Amino acid sequence: MWGPAEFVGLPPRWLVAEGLLAGALGVAATAGAGAAGVWTGWTVFADGEAGLVCAGALAVYLAFVRAGRALVGIVAAIGACLAVQTPQMVAGIVLADRGRVESMVVTEIDEGHRPLPDRSRHLCSVTDEKGVPLAVPIWRGCDRSTRPGDVLPVVYDPKGRVRPQGVQTGTAGTLDVAALSAALAAVSMVAVVRSYRLPHPTGEPSRATTGADTRDSTNGDRL
């Protein structure tokens, strides 16, 4: 489940280097796809779909080198989270860099989105000062105390490449992406290192074959 790791002591340096390379490329592709999508406005990248494909490709590679199933699953889960979180983080950076803040009036509140049992997400439909409705609902700054007629500060991209958002402060999104990137690289390296199998006389690096040969040898010694 966790991989064979058929070596004694420290792993070979070339194996560690291969693991570091796989992890670095996986992080770069998964996070880079979402970041590039937000900066360029390509929807398929900005929505995280391309990042999910990259994370899946990394998991397939680890399965190909016969890494442990548990580690492959962990890599796939972390990669999926990174693919989804990166576009949101980059969008916040873009809006902080070139976004413009405008006060908008709340016209309607939707309380039907509840991602967690003890926490509800409110979505506010808003209009600008001219009465033109915003195409997307706003959830940052829209909470239980918000009522129709209230004013919400909304930041938008003049180039139209990033969806408008409620004004948000802090760097939680950046810290989350950094933690996910580090975790993905580390687990990928461990998965590659633990996938190592000693060469066998038959030339087939099969763990099952190794076990059978060992049992046969042991039985022969006993006879």
C-alpha positions in Angstrom: 0.0 0.0 0.0 2.8 2.4 0.9 5.3 1.1 -1.7 8.1 -1.6 -1.4 11.1 0.6 -0.6 13.4 -2.3 -1.2 16.7 -0.8 -0.1 18.6 -0.8 3.2 19.6 2.5 4.8 19.3 5.8 2.9 17.8 5.8 -0.6 20.1 6.3 -3.6 20.8 9.9 -4.5 19.5 9.4 -8.0 16.2 8.2 -6.6 15.8 11.2 -4.4 16.7 13.5 -7.3 14.0 11.7 -9.4 11.5 12.2 -6.6 12.3 15.9 -6.2 12.1 16.4 -10.0 8.7 14.7 -10.2 7.4 16.7 -7.2 8.7 20.0 -8.6 7.3 19.4 -12.1 3.9 18.3 -10.6 3.6 21.5 -8.5 4.7 23.7 -11.3 2.3 22.2 -13.8 -0.7 22.0 -11.4 -0.3 25.5 -9.9 1.1 27.1 -13.1 -1.9 26.1 -15.2 -4.3 27.9 -12.9 -2.1 30.9 -12.5 -1.6 31.3 -16.3 -5.3 30.9 -16.8 -6.1 33.8 -14.5 -3.5 36.1 -15.9 -4.4 35.4 -19.5 -8.2 35.0 -19.1 -8.3 31.5 -20.5 -11.4 30.0 -18.9 -10.4 26.3 -19.1 -7.2 27.2 -17.2 -8.7 29.7 -14.8 -11.4 27.3 -13.7 -8.8 24.8 -12.5 -9.7 22.1 -15.1 -6.2 22.1 -16.6 -4.7 22.0 -13.2 -6.8 18.9 -12.4 -5.5 17.2 -15.5 -1.9 18.0 -14.5 -2.5 16.6 -11.0 -4.1 13.5 -12.6 -1.1 13.1 -14.8 1.2 13.2 -11.8 -0.8 10.5 -10.1 -0.7 8.3 -13.3 3.1 8.7 -13.4 3.4 7.5 -9.8 1.1 4.6 -10.5 3.2 3.8 -13.6 6.4 3.6 -11.5 4.4 1.4 -9.0 4.3 3.7 -6.1 2.2 2.8 -3.1 -1.5 3.1 -3.7 -2.0 5.1 -0.5 0.6 7.6 -1.6 -0.8 7.9 -5.1 -4.2 8.6 -3.6 -2.8 11.3 -1.3 -1.0 13.0 -4.2 -4.2 13.0 -6.3 -6.2 14.6 -3.4 -3.6 17.2 -2.6 -3.1 18.0 -6.4 -6.9 18.5 -6.8 -7.0 20.9 -3.9 -4.0 22.8 -5.3 -5.6 23.0 -8.8 -8.8 24.5 -7.3 -7.1 26.9 -4.8 -4.5 28.4 -7.1 -6.8 30.2 -9.5 -8.6 31.8 -6.5 -5.4 32.9 -4.9 -4.0 34.3 -8.2 -7.3 36.1 -8.9 -7.0 37.8 -5.5 -3.5 38.9 -6.4 -4.6 40.2 -9.8 -7.4 42.2 -8.3 -5.1 43.6 -5.6 -2.7 44.7 -8.3 -5.0 46.3 -10.9 -8.5 45.9 -9.5 -10.8 48.8 -8.8 -13.2 49.0 -5.8 -16.8 50.1 -6.3 -19.6 50.3 -3.8 -22.6 48.3 -5.0 -26.1 47.9 -3.5 -27.5 44.5 -2.4 -30.7 43.6 -4.2 -31.2 40.0 -3.2 -29.7 37.4 -0.9 -29.6 33.7 -1.6 -29.1 31.5 1.6 -29.4 28.2 -0.1 -25.7 27.3 -0.4 -24.6 25.4 2.6 -21.2 23.6 2.0 -20.9 22.7 5.7 -23.6 21.6 8.1 -22.7 24.4 10.6 -21.9 27.1 8.1 -24.0 28.7 5.5 -22.7 30.6 2.5 -24.7 33.6 1.5 -24.7 35.0 -2.0 -25.7 38.6 -2.7 -26.9 39.9 -6.0 -25.8 43.5 -6.4 -26.2 46.4 -8.7 -23.9 49.3 -9.4 -24.7 53.0 -8.8 -26.5 53.1 -12.2 -28.7 50.2 -11.3 -26.9 47.8 -13.7 -26.9 44.3 -12.1 -23.6 42.5 -11.7 -23.4 39.3 -13.7 -22.0 37.2 -10.8 -23.2 37.0 -7.2 -20.9 38.1 -4.4 -20.2 36.0 -1.3 -17.3 37.8 0.3 -18.8 40.3 2.7 -22.2 38.8 2.3 -23.2 37.3 5.6 -26.2 36.7 7.9 -26.4 40.4 8.9 -26.5 41.6 5.2 -29.9 42.9 4.0 -31.2 44.1 0.7 -30.3 47.8 0.3 -27.0 47.4 2.1 -23.8 48.6 0.4 -21.0 46.2 -0.3 -17.5 47.1 -1.6 -16.8 45.0 -4.7 -13.4 44.9 -6.5 -13.4 44.2 -10.2 -10.8 43.8 -13.0 -11.0 46.6 -15.6 -9.7 44.1 -18.2 -12.5 41.7 -17.4 -10.3 38.7 -17.0 -11.1 38.0 -13.4 -14.5 37.7 -11.9 -15.6 40.5 -9.5 -15.2 39.7 -5.8 -16.1 41.2 -2.5 -13.2 43.0 -0.9 -11.1 40.7 1.1 -8.1 41.3 3.3 -5.3 38.9 4.5 -3.1 36.3 2.9 -4.9 33.1 3.9 -5.3 32.0 0.3 -1.6 32.5 -0.4 -0.6 30.5 2.7 -3.0 27.7 1.7 -1.5 27.4 -1.8 2.1 27.5 -0.4 1.2 24.7 2.1 -0.5 22.6 -0.6 2.5 23.0 -2.9 5.0 22.0 -0.3 2.9 19.0 0.7 2.4 17.9 -3.0 6.2 18.1 -3.6 7.0 16.2 -0.4 4.5 13.4 -0.8 5.4 13.0 -4.5 9.1 12.6 -3.6 8.3 10.0 -0.9 6.1 8.1 -3.3 8.9 7.9 -5.9 11.5 6.9 -3.3 9.3 4.2 -1.9 8.6 2.8 -5.3 12.1 1.5 -5.6 12.5 -2.3 -6.2 15.7 -4.2 -6.3 16.6 -5.9 -9.6 15.9 -9.6 -9.8 17.7 -12.3 -11.8 14.7 -12.7 -14.1 14.8 -9.0 -14.9 11.2 -8.6 -13.6 11.0 -6.2 -10.7 7.8 -7.8 -9.4 7.2 -7.8 -5.7 5.0 -10.9 -5.9 7.7 -12.8 -7.8 10.3 -11.8 -5.2 8.1 -13.1 -2.5 7.5 -16.4 -4.3 11.2 -16.8 -5.0 12.0 -16.2 -1.4 9.5 -18.7 -0.2 10.7 -21.3 -2.6 14.3 -20.7 -1.5 13.4 -21.0 2.1 11.5 -24.2 1.5 14.5 -25.6 -0.4 16.8 -24.8 2.5 14.5 -26.5 4.9 14.5 -29.7 2.7 
